[in-house]
Protein backbone atom coordinates (compact mmCIF):
# COMPACT_ATOMS: atom_id res chain seq x y z
CA UNK A 1 0.00 0.00 0.00
CA UNK A 2 1.29 3.44 -0.94
CA UNK A 3 2.70 5.62 1.85
CA UNK A 4 2.34 9.40 1.73
CA UNK A 5 5.30 11.44 2.98
CA UNK A 6 4.24 14.83 4.32
CA UNK A 7 6.23 17.97 5.07
CA UNK A 8 6.90 17.71 8.84
CA UNK A 9 5.89 20.50 11.21
CA UNK A 10 9.05 21.66 12.98
CA UNK A 11 7.74 23.72 15.87
CA UNK A 12 4.44 25.44 16.51
CA UNK A 13 5.45 28.71 14.83
CA UNK A 14 6.59 27.13 11.52
CA UNK A 15 4.00 27.37 8.75
CA UNK A 16 6.09 26.38 5.73
CA UNK A 17 9.50 24.97 4.81
CA UNK A 18 11.76 25.37 1.78
CA UNK A 19 13.09 22.34 -0.10
CA UNK A 20 16.86 22.67 -0.35
CA UNK A 21 17.68 19.36 -2.03
CA UNK A 22 15.78 16.36 -3.36
CA UNK A 23 17.80 13.26 -2.56
CA UNK A 24 15.25 10.96 -4.20
CA UNK A 25 13.11 11.72 -7.23
CA UNK A 26 10.19 10.11 -9.01
CA UNK A 27 11.07 6.57 -10.08
CA UNK A 28 13.93 6.13 -7.60
CA UNK A 29 14.04 3.04 -5.40
CA UNK A 30 14.34 3.74 -1.67
CA UNK A 31 14.91 1.73 1.46
CA UNK A 32 13.37 2.53 4.80
CA UNK A 33 15.55 5.15 6.50
CA UNK A 34 16.98 6.59 3.27
CA UNK A 35 17.14 10.39 3.12
CA UNK A 36 14.36 11.58 0.79
CA UNK A 37 14.93 15.33 0.88
CA UNK A 38 16.46 18.09 2.94
CA UNK A 39 14.60 21.26 3.90
CA UNK A 40 14.93 24.33 6.07
CA UNK A 41 12.69 26.46 8.23
CA UNK A 42 13.36 30.12 9.02
CA UNK A 43 16.71 29.36 10.64
CA UNK A 44 17.32 25.58 10.90
CA UNK A 45 17.83 22.75 8.40
CA UNK A 46 16.57 19.15 8.53
CA UNK A 47 16.46 15.90 6.55
CA UNK A 48 13.45 13.63 6.06
CA UNK A 49 13.86 9.85 6.09
CA UNK A 50 11.79 7.35 4.13
CA UNK A 51 9.14 5.78 6.42
CA UNK A 52 9.03 2.64 4.25
CA UNK A 53 10.80 0.98 1.35
CA UNK A 54 9.60 1.00 -2.25
CA UNK A 55 9.64 3.30 -5.25
CA UNK A 56 8.97 7.03 -5.33
CA UNK A 57 5.72 7.03 -7.30
CA UNK A 58 5.21 10.79 -7.17
CA UNK A 59 7.00 13.92 -5.97
CA UNK A 60 4.77 16.97 -5.70
CA UNK A 61 7.42 19.69 -5.22
CA UNK A 62 10.85 20.64 -6.55
CA UNK A 63 14.03 22.07 -5.06
CA UNK A 64 13.57 25.68 -3.94
CA UNK A 65 9.80 25.35 -3.48
CA UNK A 66 8.19 26.63 -0.30
CA UNK A 67 5.96 23.86 1.01
CA UNK A 68 3.25 24.32 3.67
CA UNK A 69 3.74 22.05 6.69
CA UNK A 70 1.69 18.83 6.75
CA UNK A 71 1.32 19.06 2.95
CA UNK A 72 1.82 15.90 0.86
CA UNK A 73 5.40 15.86 -0.39
CA UNK A 74 5.96 12.39 -1.87
CA UNK A 75 4.27 9.04 -2.39
CA UNK A 76 6.19 5.79 -1.89
CA UNK A 77 4.74 2.45 -3.00
CA UNK A 78 5.15 -0.54 -5.27
CA UNK A 79 5.88 -0.09 -9.00
CA UNK A 80 2.65 0.33 -10.95
CA UNK A 81 0.53 0.85 -7.86
CA UNK A 82 -2.59 2.99 -8.42
CA UNK A 83 -2.29 6.31 -6.56
CA UNK A 84 -4.87 8.25 -8.56
CA UNK A 85 -6.87 8.95 -5.40
CA UNK A 86 -3.87 10.85 -4.02
CA UNK A 87 -3.52 12.97 -7.15
CA UNK A 88 -7.02 14.42 -7.20
CA UNK A 89 -6.79 18.15 -7.83
CA UNK A 90 -3.04 18.01 -8.48
CA UNK A 91 -0.81 17.82 -11.51
CA UNK A 92 2.54 16.12 -11.39
CA UNK A 93 5.25 18.70 -12.07
CA UNK A 94 7.08 16.22 -14.25
CA UNK A 95 3.95 15.35 -16.26
CA UNK A 96 2.43 18.78 -16.74
CA UNK A 97 2.18 18.37 -20.54
CA UNK A 98 1.93 14.58 -20.91
CA UNK A 99 -1.21 13.16 -22.52
CA UNK A 100 -1.95 16.29 -24.58
CA UNK A 101 -2.65 15.40 -28.17
CA UNK A 102 -1.51 17.43 -31.13
CA UNK A 103 -5.13 18.23 -31.94
CA UNK A 104 -5.73 19.69 -28.48
CA UNK A 105 -2.69 21.97 -28.46
CA UNK A 106 -3.20 25.70 -29.08
CA UNK A 107 -2.52 26.86 -32.61
CA UNK A 108 0.17 29.31 -31.51
CA UNK A 109 1.97 26.50 -29.66
CA UNK A 110 2.09 24.41 -32.82
CA UNK A 111 3.23 27.40 -34.86
CA UNK A 112 6.05 28.16 -32.42
CA UNK A 113 7.09 24.51 -32.48
CA UNK A 114 7.21 24.48 -36.26
CA UNK A 115 9.25 27.69 -36.27
CA UNK A 116 11.86 26.18 -33.95
CA UNK A 117 12.00 23.04 -36.09
CA UNK A 118 12.47 25.25 -39.13
CA UNK A 119 15.29 27.11 -37.41
CA UNK A 120 17.08 23.83 -36.77
CA UNK A 121 17.34 23.26 -40.51
CA UNK A 122 17.94 26.87 -41.54
CA UNK A 123 21.48 28.00 -42.44
CA UNK A 124 23.07 30.31 -39.95
CA UNK A 125 25.89 32.80 -39.78
CA UNK A 126 29.04 32.45 -37.71
CA UNK A 127 31.33 35.23 -36.52
CA UNK A 128 34.82 34.48 -35.29
CA UNK A 129 34.90 33.77 -31.54
CA UNK A 130 31.12 33.98 -31.23
CA UNK A 131 28.27 31.47 -31.08
CA UNK A 132 26.48 30.90 -34.43
CA UNK A 133 23.17 32.76 -34.79
CA UNK A 134 20.18 31.64 -36.85
CA UNK A 135 18.67 34.18 -39.28
CA UNK A 136 15.40 34.45 -37.32
CA UNK A 137 17.30 35.03 -34.09
CA UNK A 138 19.56 37.62 -35.70
CA UNK A 139 16.59 39.51 -37.13
CA UNK A 140 14.85 39.59 -33.75
CA UNK A 141 18.08 40.63 -32.01
CA UNK A 142 18.70 43.51 -34.42
CA UNK A 143 15.11 44.70 -34.11
CA UNK A 144 15.34 44.87 -30.32
CA UNK A 145 19.01 45.88 -29.95
CA UNK A 146 20.11 42.63 -28.32
CA UNK A 147 23.86 41.97 -28.26
CA UNK A 148 24.36 38.30 -29.16
CA UNK A 149 28.13 38.26 -28.59
CA UNK A 150 27.87 37.13 -24.98
CA UNK A 151 24.94 34.73 -25.34
CA UNK A 152 25.07 30.96 -25.09
CA UNK A 153 22.77 29.27 -27.56
CA UNK A 154 20.43 26.40 -26.81
CA UNK A 155 20.31 25.17 -30.38
CA UNK A 156 22.44 22.46 -32.02
CA UNK A 157 26.16 22.94 -31.41
CA UNK A 158 25.48 25.92 -29.17
CA UNK A 159 23.78 27.94 -31.85
CA UNK A 160 21.64 30.91 -30.81
CA UNK A 161 18.02 30.51 -31.88
CA UNK A 162 14.96 32.74 -31.60
CA UNK A 163 14.00 31.27 -28.22
CA UNK A 164 17.30 32.50 -26.72
CA UNK A 165 16.64 36.07 -27.85
CA UNK A 166 13.11 35.93 -26.48
CA UNK A 167 14.51 34.85 -23.11
CA UNK A 168 16.77 37.93 -23.06
CA UNK A 169 13.85 40.20 -23.92
CA UNK A 170 11.76 38.61 -21.18
CA UNK A 171 14.38 39.45 -18.53
CA UNK A 172 15.12 42.92 -19.89
CA UNK A 173 12.85 45.88 -19.12
CA UNK A 174 10.61 47.09 -21.93
CA UNK A 175 11.84 50.16 -23.84
CA UNK A 176 10.09 53.16 -25.29
CA UNK A 177 10.31 53.57 -29.12
CA UNK A 178 12.96 56.29 -28.73
CA UNK A 179 15.00 54.17 -26.31
CA UNK A 180 14.79 51.21 -28.67
CA UNK A 181 15.98 53.37 -31.58
CA UNK A 182 18.96 54.72 -29.61
CA UNK A 183 19.83 51.24 -28.40
CA UNK A 184 19.91 49.94 -31.97
CA UNK A 185 21.88 52.89 -33.36
CA UNK A 186 24.38 53.51 -30.55
CA UNK A 187 24.62 50.10 -28.88
CA UNK A 188 23.28 51.40 -25.57
CA UNK A 189 21.34 49.15 -23.24
CA UNK A 190 19.01 49.50 -20.24
CA UNK A 191 20.98 48.40 -17.18
CA UNK A 192 18.09 48.11 -14.73
CA UNK A 193 14.38 48.72 -14.29
CA UNK A 194 13.32 51.79 -16.22
CA UNK A 195 11.90 55.03 -14.84
CA UNK A 196 8.97 55.14 -17.24
CA UNK A 197 5.46 53.82 -16.73
CA UNK A 198 5.35 50.21 -15.46
CA UNK A 199 9.14 50.13 -15.36
CA UNK A 200 9.59 50.93 -19.05
CA UNK A 201 13.13 52.05 -19.90
CA UNK A 202 13.34 55.54 -21.38
CA UNK A 203 16.20 56.99 -23.39
CA UNK A 204 17.68 58.51 -20.23
CA UNK A 205 17.85 55.05 -18.67
CA UNK A 206 20.22 53.70 -21.32
CA UNK A 207 23.93 53.39 -20.77
CA UNK A 208 26.96 52.12 -22.62
CA UNK A 209 27.39 48.35 -22.20
CA UNK A 210 30.30 46.89 -20.28
CA UNK A 211 33.68 47.18 -22.01
CA UNK A 212 34.06 44.03 -24.08
CA UNK A 213 37.82 43.94 -23.45
CA UNK A 214 37.52 43.57 -19.70
CA UNK A 215 34.09 42.00 -19.58
CA UNK A 216 31.90 42.27 -16.52
CA UNK A 217 33.79 43.04 -13.33
CA UNK A 218 31.13 41.43 -11.15
CA UNK A 219 29.03 38.31 -10.82
CA UNK A 220 25.49 37.91 -9.60
CA UNK A 221 24.68 35.16 -7.11
CA UNK A 222 21.31 33.99 -5.94
CA UNK A 223 20.77 34.81 -2.29
CA UNK A 224 20.05 32.00 0.14
CA UNK A 225 16.56 31.28 1.39
CA UNK A 226 17.62 32.34 4.86
CA UNK A 227 18.93 35.68 3.57
CA UNK A 228 15.56 36.24 1.87
CA UNK A 229 13.78 35.63 5.16
CA UNK A 230 16.14 37.95 7.08
CA UNK A 231 15.79 40.66 4.43
CA UNK A 232 12.01 40.40 4.46
CA UNK A 233 11.90 40.53 8.26
CA UNK A 234 14.26 43.52 8.57
CA UNK A 235 12.44 45.48 5.87
CA UNK A 236 9.07 44.79 7.50
CA UNK A 237 10.44 45.93 10.86
CA UNK A 238 11.57 49.30 9.53
CA UNK A 239 8.47 49.79 7.38
CA UNK A 240 5.90 48.91 10.03
CA UNK A 241 7.17 50.66 13.17
CA UNK A 242 8.36 54.05 14.44
CA UNK A 243 11.93 53.20 15.46
CA UNK A 244 14.25 55.56 17.31
CA UNK A 245 17.65 54.86 18.88
CA UNK A 246 19.25 56.36 22.01
CA UNK A 247 22.94 55.91 22.82
CA UNK A 248 24.53 55.89 26.27
CA UNK A 249 27.80 54.77 27.86
CA UNK A 250 28.18 52.82 31.11
CA UNK A 251 31.27 52.72 33.32
CA UNK A 252 32.69 49.25 32.66
CA UNK A 253 35.23 49.10 35.49
CA UNK A 254 32.96 46.97 37.66
CA UNK A 255 32.19 44.29 35.07
CA UNK A 256 35.84 44.15 33.98
CA UNK A 257 36.82 43.34 37.55
CA UNK A 258 34.10 40.68 37.75
CA UNK A 259 35.18 39.25 34.41
CA UNK A 260 38.77 38.96 35.60
CA UNK A 261 37.60 37.21 38.76
CA UNK A 262 35.38 34.77 36.84
CA UNK A 263 38.19 33.97 34.41
CA UNK A 264 40.57 33.20 37.29
CA UNK A 265 37.99 30.91 38.90
CA UNK A 266 37.48 29.09 35.59
CA UNK A 267 41.22 28.50 35.22
CA UNK A 268 41.59 27.16 38.76
CA UNK A 269 38.58 24.86 38.30
CA UNK A 270 36.24 26.38 40.89
CA UNK A 271 33.92 27.54 38.09
CA UNK A 272 32.73 25.22 35.29
CA UNK A 273 31.27 27.80 32.91
CA UNK A 274 32.89 30.78 31.23
CA UNK A 275 31.02 33.94 32.29
CA UNK A 276 31.58 36.61 29.65
CA UNK A 277 31.00 40.36 29.61
CA UNK A 278 27.98 39.71 27.41
CA UNK A 279 26.50 37.42 30.09
CA UNK A 280 26.95 40.19 32.64
CA UNK A 281 25.34 42.80 30.41
CA UNK A 282 22.35 40.51 29.76
CA UNK A 283 22.05 39.81 33.48
CA UNK A 284 21.95 43.58 34.04
CA UNK A 285 19.33 44.00 31.30
CA UNK A 286 17.08 41.44 32.99
CA UNK A 287 17.28 43.38 36.25
CA UNK A 288 16.44 46.62 34.46
CA UNK A 289 13.49 45.02 32.67
CA UNK A 290 12.02 43.99 36.01
CA UNK A 291 11.93 47.67 36.97
CA UNK A 292 10.54 48.79 33.58
CA UNK A 293 7.79 46.31 32.67
CA UNK A 294 6.53 48.59 29.88
CA UNK A 295 9.64 47.72 27.87
CA UNK A 296 9.12 43.97 28.29
CA UNK A 297 6.20 44.05 25.88
CA UNK A 298 4.86 43.42 22.39
CA UNK A 299 3.16 46.24 20.49
CA UNK A 300 0.19 44.72 18.63
CA UNK A 301 -1.27 47.77 16.93
CA UNK A 302 -4.40 48.42 18.96
CA UNK A 303 -3.11 46.75 22.12
CA UNK A 304 0.11 46.06 24.05
CA UNK A 305 0.98 42.65 25.48
CA UNK A 306 2.70 42.84 28.89
CA UNK A 307 4.81 39.84 29.90
CA UNK A 308 5.02 38.71 33.51
CA UNK A 309 8.22 36.79 32.69
CA UNK A 310 11.30 37.87 30.73
CA UNK A 311 11.99 35.90 27.56
CA UNK A 312 15.36 37.18 26.43
CA UNK A 313 16.53 36.89 22.81
CA UNK A 314 20.22 36.99 21.92
CA UNK A 315 21.47 37.67 18.39
CA UNK A 316 23.88 34.93 17.25
CA UNK A 317 26.07 35.22 14.15
CA UNK A 318 26.27 31.95 12.20
CA UNK A 319 27.56 30.87 8.79
CA UNK A 320 23.96 30.70 7.57
CA UNK A 321 23.09 34.17 8.81
CA UNK A 322 21.88 35.98 11.90
CA UNK A 323 19.73 34.00 14.33
CA UNK A 324 17.97 35.24 17.46
CA UNK A 325 17.20 32.32 19.80
CA UNK A 326 15.22 33.03 22.97
CA UNK A 327 15.84 31.97 26.56
CA UNK A 328 12.45 31.69 28.18
CA UNK A 329 12.01 32.72 31.81
CA UNK A 330 15.49 34.24 31.83
CA UNK A 331 14.60 36.15 35.00
CA UNK A 332 14.57 32.86 36.92
CA UNK A 333 18.22 32.11 36.11
CA UNK A 334 21.40 32.87 38.02
CA UNK A 335 24.37 34.38 36.20
CA UNK A 336 25.89 30.91 35.71
CA UNK A 337 22.58 29.48 34.53
CA UNK A 338 22.17 32.32 32.05
CA UNK A 339 25.72 31.85 30.75
CA UNK A 340 25.18 28.11 30.33
CA UNK A 341 21.89 28.62 28.46
CA UNK A 342 23.50 31.15 26.12
CA UNK A 343 26.33 28.78 25.26
CA UNK A 344 23.95 25.91 24.55
CA UNK A 345 21.56 27.77 22.26
CA UNK A 346 24.40 29.52 20.42
CA UNK A 347 25.98 26.12 19.69
CA UNK A 348 22.61 24.76 18.54
CA UNK A 349 22.22 27.71 16.15
CA UNK A 350 25.65 27.18 14.63
CA UNK A 351 25.21 23.44 14.05
CA UNK A 352 21.62 23.77 12.78
CA UNK A 353 19.89 21.83 15.57
CA UNK A 354 18.08 24.74 17.24
CA UNK A 355 14.37 24.43 18.00
CA UNK A 356 12.52 26.67 15.49
CA UNK A 357 10.02 27.68 18.17
CA UNK A 358 12.63 29.69 20.07
CA UNK A 359 13.69 31.54 16.91
CA UNK A 360 10.36 33.24 16.38
CA UNK A 361 10.31 36.99 17.24
CA UNK A 362 7.03 36.34 19.04
CA UNK A 363 8.83 33.96 21.40
CA UNK A 364 10.94 36.75 22.91
CA UNK A 365 9.89 39.78 24.92
CA UNK A 366 13.21 41.67 24.53
CA UNK A 367 16.40 41.18 22.49
CA UNK A 368 20.10 41.93 22.98
CA UNK A 369 22.53 42.23 20.05
CA UNK A 370 26.22 42.47 20.96
CA UNK A 371 28.77 43.73 18.41
CA UNK A 372 31.35 44.69 21.00
CA UNK A 373 33.64 41.78 20.08
CA UNK A 374 33.93 43.25 16.58
CA UNK A 375 35.09 46.64 17.87
CA UNK A 376 31.88 48.44 16.88
CA UNK A 377 31.59 51.67 18.85
CA UNK A 378 28.01 52.57 17.90
CA UNK A 379 25.24 51.06 15.80
CA UNK A 380 21.48 51.06 15.37
CA UNK A 381 19.93 47.64 16.01
CA UNK A 382 16.64 46.79 14.30
CA UNK A 383 13.69 45.67 16.44
CA UNK A 384 12.38 42.12 16.19
CA UNK A 385 8.70 43.00 15.78
CA UNK A 386 6.35 42.77 17.61
CA UNK A 387 8.85 43.37 20.45
CA UNK A 388 8.90 46.95 21.71
CA UNK A 389 12.69 47.38 21.93
CA UNK A 390 16.16 45.93 21.37
CA UNK A 391 19.50 46.72 23.01
CA UNK A 392 22.71 46.99 21.03
CA UNK A 393 25.93 46.43 23.02
CA UNK A 394 29.07 48.14 21.72
CA UNK A 395 32.77 47.77 22.40
CA UNK A 396 34.53 49.22 25.45
CA UNK A 397 36.45 52.45 24.84
CA UNK A 398 38.29 54.78 27.25
CA UNK A 399 36.58 58.10 27.98
CA UNK A 400 37.38 60.97 30.38
CA UNK A 401 35.41 60.95 33.64
CA UNK A 402 35.40 62.94 36.85
CA UNK A 403 36.62 60.47 39.47
CA UNK A 404 36.24 62.95 42.32
CA UNK A 405 37.75 66.20 43.61
CA UNK A 406 37.65 67.63 40.08
CA UNK A 407 40.13 64.99 38.99
CA UNK A 408 39.54 63.54 35.52
CA UNK A 409 40.87 60.23 34.26
CA UNK A 410 40.27 57.95 31.31
CA UNK A 411 37.76 55.28 32.31
CA UNK A 412 36.58 52.28 30.24
CA UNK A 413 33.01 52.80 29.01
CA UNK A 414 30.80 50.21 27.31
CA UNK A 415 28.46 51.64 24.69
CA UNK A 416 24.74 50.88 24.85
CA UNK A 417 22.33 51.56 21.96
CA UNK A 418 18.61 51.18 22.63
CA UNK A 419 16.24 51.09 19.67
CA UNK A 420 12.59 51.30 20.67
CA UNK A 421 9.22 51.51 18.96
CA UNK A 422 7.97 55.03 19.63
CA UNK A 423 4.40 53.77 19.23
CA UNK A 424 4.88 51.60 22.30
CA UNK A 425 7.28 53.70 24.42
CA UNK A 426 7.79 57.40 24.98
CA UNK A 427 11.28 58.86 24.69
CA UNK A 428 11.51 59.72 28.37
CA UNK A 429 10.68 56.21 29.53
CA UNK A 430 13.06 54.66 26.98
CA UNK A 431 15.85 56.97 28.21
CA UNK A 432 15.22 56.11 31.86
CA UNK A 433 15.27 52.40 31.02
CA UNK A 434 18.57 52.77 29.16
CA UNK A 435 20.01 54.67 32.11
CA UNK A 436 18.84 51.91 34.43
CA UNK A 437 20.76 49.35 32.39
CA UNK A 438 23.89 51.48 32.83
CA UNK A 439 23.26 51.68 36.58
CA UNK A 440 22.83 47.92 36.82
CA UNK A 441 26.12 47.39 34.92
CA UNK A 442 28.01 49.84 37.07
CA UNK A 443 26.73 48.29 40.33
CA UNK A 444 26.53 44.65 39.27
CA UNK A 445 26.75 42.01 41.98
CA UNK A 446 26.09 38.29 41.76
CA UNK A 447 26.98 35.02 43.42
CA UNK A 448 28.98 32.39 41.58
N, C-alpha and C positions, 0 to 999 in steps of 0.2 A: 504494500500500500504506500502511495506517495506521501512524503513528509514535507510539510511547508516550513521553510526557514524564515523567520521574521527578523526585522531589525530590532535588536534588544533595546530596552529602556534603561539607560545608564543614569540613574538618579531621577528624583522627582521633578527637577527643574528642566530636564532635557526633553525637548519636543521633537528634535530631528537630528540626524547624524549625516556626515558626508563620507561617501565611499572613497577611500584613498587608493585601494588596489583590489582588483578581483583576482584571487589566487586560482579559482576554479570558474570555468565558463560553461555555457550550454554544451552538452555532449561529453563533458569530462567525467571520467570515472573517479569516485571518491570513496575513501574508507572512513569509517566512524572515527572522529577525532582529527581528521584532516582540516587544515585551515581553509575556509571557503573564501573569506574576504576580510580586509582590514578596513577600519572606519575610525572616525574621530568625532568627538563632541566639541564643545566650545574650546576646551583646553587640553583634553586627554585623548589618547589613542588606544584602540582595542583591536582584537582579532576574534572572529567568530568561527567556532569549530563545527564540523558536520555532526549532526545528532544521530545520523545513521549512514550506512553504506549504500552505494547504488550509483546512479548516473544523474548528473544535473540535467533535468528535463526542461527547465526553464529558468531564466534569470531576468528579473523584471527591471533591473537598473544597471547603469554603467558607471565606470570610474568617474569621480567628480560630481556625481549626482547627490543632491540633498534628499535624504529619505526620511519621511516621518517615522517616529518610533512605533513599533508594533505593526508596521506595514509588511506585507509579504515581500520577501527579498528573492528567494529561490525556491525551487521545488526539486526534491530528490526522490527518485523512485527507480523502478525497473525499466529497462529499455522497451519502448513501445507502449508503456502504460498510459491509459487514457486520463488526462488531467484537464479535460475541457471544462469541467465544473469550476476549476480554479482560475480559469482564464476569462470568465464572463466579465465583460466590460473593460477588458484590457487587450492590448495589442503587443505582441512580443517585439521588442526593439530590433531584434535581428531579422524579423519576418514582416516588417512593416509593409513591404510591397509584394510579398509572395502571393500567388493565387490571383493576381490581377491579369486578366486577359488583354490581348492587344486591342480587342474591340472595345473594352471598357476604359481604356486609357484616354485622357483628354487629348484633343487634336494637337494642342500646342506642345504637349509632351512628346508626341510622335514626331512632330516637325523638328523639334530640337534634337531628338535622337538621330533623325536622318541627317541633319546638318552636321552633327559630330562625326557620323559615319563617313559623310562626304569629305570632311576635312582630313580624315585619316588617309584618304586616297588622293588628296589634292597635292600638287607639287608645292614646295615651300622654299623660301629664301633662307640663306645662311650667311651671316656676317662673321668675320674672323673673331674668335674668342667669345662669341655669343651663342645662345641657344637658338636653334632654327625656329622660324615663326611662320605659321600658315598664312595664306593670303587673307582669309577672313579675319584672323586675329590681328594681322597688321593693319587692316582697314579700320577695325574697331579701335585699335590703339591710337592710330593717327587722329581719328575723329575726336577722341576724348583726351588727347595729350597724355597718353600713358607711355612711360619709358619702359621698354621691354628688355633693356640691357641687363638689368639685375634680376629678371624673373627666371624661375625654374619651371619648365613646362611639364605638363602632365600627359602629354601625348607620346606617341612612339619615339623612342630614342631621345627623350627629354624635350621634344618639340613643344613650343608654345602654341596652344590652340585657343579658340574663342572663349572657351569656358574659363581659362586662366585670366584673360583680360576682364571678363565679367566679375571674377572674384575680387580683382583689384578695385574695380569700380564700386563694388558693394561695400568695401571697407573704407573707401575714400569719400570724404564729404562731397555732396553735390555742389556744382559750380554754376554761377550765373553765366549767361551767354558771353558777356564781356570777359569774365575770368577765364572761360573756356578758350576764347579766342587768343588771349594773351598767353595762356599756357601752351597752346599749340605753336604760336609764333616765336615765343621767347624761351620756351623750355622751363617755365616757372610752374611750381606745383603748390597746392595747398598742403601745409604742414600739419594742420590740426583742424578741429571743428571750426567752421566758418562763423562770421559775425552777422551774416544775413539771416533772413527769416528761416526758421526751422533748421538752423545750423548750416545754411547754404554758404559756401565760400565765395566771397566777393573778390574783385580784383586786388583790393588792398590786403587781402589775406594770403596772397601768393608770395612765394619766396623762391630764391634760386636753390635748386636741389644740391645735395651734398656733393662736394668735389669728388669727381670720379677717380682721381689719382689716389686720394687717401681713403676713400670710402667712408662709411659711417664710423664715427668715433665713439659709438655707444652700442649697447645691445639691450633689448627689451626682454624682461623675464616675467613670467606669470607670477603673481603674488600667491602665497600660500593661503589655504582656506582659513587658517588661524589669523593671518594678517588681515584678511577681509573682515573677519568678525571683530577684531580689535579696532580696525578703522571705522567700521560702522558704529561700534559702541562709543568711541571717542567723539565722533562727529555728532551723534545723537545727544551726547552729554552737553556739548557746547551749544548746540542748536536749541535745546529744550530746557535750558535753565539760565538763571541770572547769576553767573559766577564772578566772584571777586576774591582777590588774594591779598592777605596781610602778611608782612614779614617782620620777624622779631628775633633777637638773639638772646640766648640764655648762657649764663656763666657756667662753663663746663668743668670747672676745677673739681667740683664734688664728684661727678660721675667718672672723671679720669682717675681719681684716687680709688674709687670703688672698683673700677675696672682693673687697676693694677693689683688690688688686693685679691680679686676673684681669679685673676690669672695666676698669681702666686699659689693660691689654694689648689688650683687645677694641677699645677706642676708638681706639687707635693703630695697629691692624691687625696686630699681631704674634700675635694669637690669633684663630682663626676660629670659635670656639664659645663661647657664653656659659656659664660655669661658675657655677652657683648654689650657695647655701648647702645646698639639698637634695641636690645632687650630692655635695657634700663630706660631708654626713652619711651618705649611702648608701655612699660610699667607705670611711668609717670603720666602718660596719656590716659591710661585707664583710671588713675586716681583723679585726674582733672575732669574726665567725663562723668564720674560719680557726682561731682559738684555742679556740673552743667548738663543736666538731663535733656535740655532742649537741643543740644548738639547731637546727642545719641538718638537720632530720629531718621525717619524717611519722610520726604515731602511727596505727597500723593496728589497734588493738584488742588483738590478742594478739602483736603484733610491732611493731618500730620500724624504719623504713627510713632508713638513714644515707647521705647524699649525699656523694660525693667531690668534686663541683663545687657551686658556689653559683649557684642559679637565683633571681634576685632579682625579686620582684614589687613594683610601684609603683602605689598607688591613684591613679587619674586621674578627676577630676570632669568629666563631659561633660553635654550637654543631655539625653541619653537616660538618664543615670544613672551610677552609679559603676562604673568598669571597673578591673580589676587585671591589666594586661599583664605578662608576665614576660620579663626579659632572661636568657637562658640563658648559662651560663659567665661570669657577671659578674665572677668572680675573675680572669679572664684579661685584663680591660680596664684601661687607664690611666684617669686621671680625665677626660681629654678624650674618650676612647672611651666611657666610661660616660655622660657628659653628652650626647654625640651620640646614643647609643642611646635615652636617655630622651626626648629631643626628638622623635625619629622615631616611637617607638611611641605617645607622647602625641598627636601629630598624627594618626596613623592611627586612634586611638580616637575622636577628635573628629569625623573626617570619615567614619567608618563603614567604613574599609577594613582594619581590623586582622585579622590571622589568628586565627580562633577557637581554634586550638590553644594559643596563648600566653595565652589568657584563662582557661583551666581552672585551678582551684586546685591540681590535681595537677601542673601544669606547674612550679610554683614550689616552692622549698624554704624560703623566708622572704619576708615581705612588710613593706614600709614604707608608712605612711600619714601624710602631712604636712599638718597643718592650721595650721601656723605663719603662712602668708600671710593667714589669716582672723582672726588675733589670738587664737586659742584658746590658753588657758594650761594646760589640762589636760583630757584626755578618755580614754575607755576604748575602744580599738580592738577590733574583733571578729575572731577568728582565721578565716582561710580554711582550714577543714578540708580535708584531713588534716594541714596544716602544724602544727608544734608551737608556733609563736609568731608574733607580729606586733609591730612597733615603731610607736608613734605619736609623731610629732615635733610639738612645740608651738612657740609663738611665743617670741621672746627678750624677757626682762624683766630689769630691773636688780635685783640682790639684794646685800645686804651680805656682804663677804668679808674675811677676814684676809689682807692683802697683805704681811705681814711686820712684825716688830718691834711686834706688838700694835696695828698700824694697820689700821683697817677702812675700806673704801671700797665704793661701789656698783659692782658688776661685772655685765656682761651675761651672763645665764645662758639657755641654751636648754633647754626642758623635754623630757624623754624619758619615754614611757609604754610599758612593755613588758607586753603581755598574753601569757600562756603557758598551755599546757594542763598542769595539775598532774598529769595522768596520765602525761605524758611527761617532765616536768622537775620537780625538787624546787625549793623556794623559794630555797634557798641558791645553787644553781647558776644559777638565773634572775637572782638579784641580782648575782652576780659577773659574769655576762655583760653585764647592763645597765651595771654600773660600768666594764667594759672598753670599752664603746661610748663612755662619757664620756671615758675616758682617751685613746682614739684621736682623739676630736674635739679635745681640749685639746692634743694633741701632733701634730696632723696635719702631714704633710709630703708633697709630691708634686712631680713634675717636669711642667712644661707644655711 
